[in-house]
Amino acid sequence: DAGQQYDSLFDGVLKLPESTLVYPAHDYKGDTVSTIGEEKSSNPRLQVAGRAEYIELMANLKLANPKMMDVAVPENMRMGLNIDRQCEVATIAPERIIADNAEGMVIVDLREEGERVKSGVIPGSVHAPYSRLDQHLDMLRQAEGRDVVFYCAVGERSTMAVNIARDRGVSGCAHIPGGFIAWAEAGGNIDRV
């Protein structure tokens, strides 16, 4: 119901701090993460004068129901990170990487290309998207004697990547908690793609 959507958005979600991370469910532009502030300024469906206009806008979109929704929703409800495994993952603070100038480290960017173009990258990092991590494990196994440090946008994919890589024989794995956002907030250099 569009009225309930409006109430949920405008009386709830959009009142959160503008820096609050949002993970859009639609991903129609290739963006997998945004903020409340970005959505308020750039999402055309949020540029309405009030509830009635929002309801009318949504009614006139005439969108079909998403395919496989009856399968996807229950599946998504039972998935997620195993918090016990997440707690076992080695971390390395961005400040330490900056101080050590990434000496003895292979920095691995797990984000998709659209995220890299939008936000930039850690200088010297290797691109190995999480969705295709298996294709890069042989290369990472050859980084003998160097720490393999994964990062993504906020630290979720990198947490899982450490477990995957470790289980597949890659030693010395860690990740940057807070991901690229933490790197930028720590004042780390950023290269543009």
Buried (B, 14 or more C-beta within 10 A) or exposed (E): EBEEBBEEBBEEEBEEEEEBEBEBEEEEEEBBBBBBBBBEEEBEEBEBEEBEEBBEBBEEEEEEEEEEEEEEEEEEEEEEEEEEEBEEBEBBBBEBBBEEEBEEBBBBBBBBEEBBEBBBBBEEBBBBBBEEBEEBBEBBBEBEEBBBBBBBBBBBBBBBBBBBBBEEEBBBBBBBBBBBBBBBEBEBEEEEE
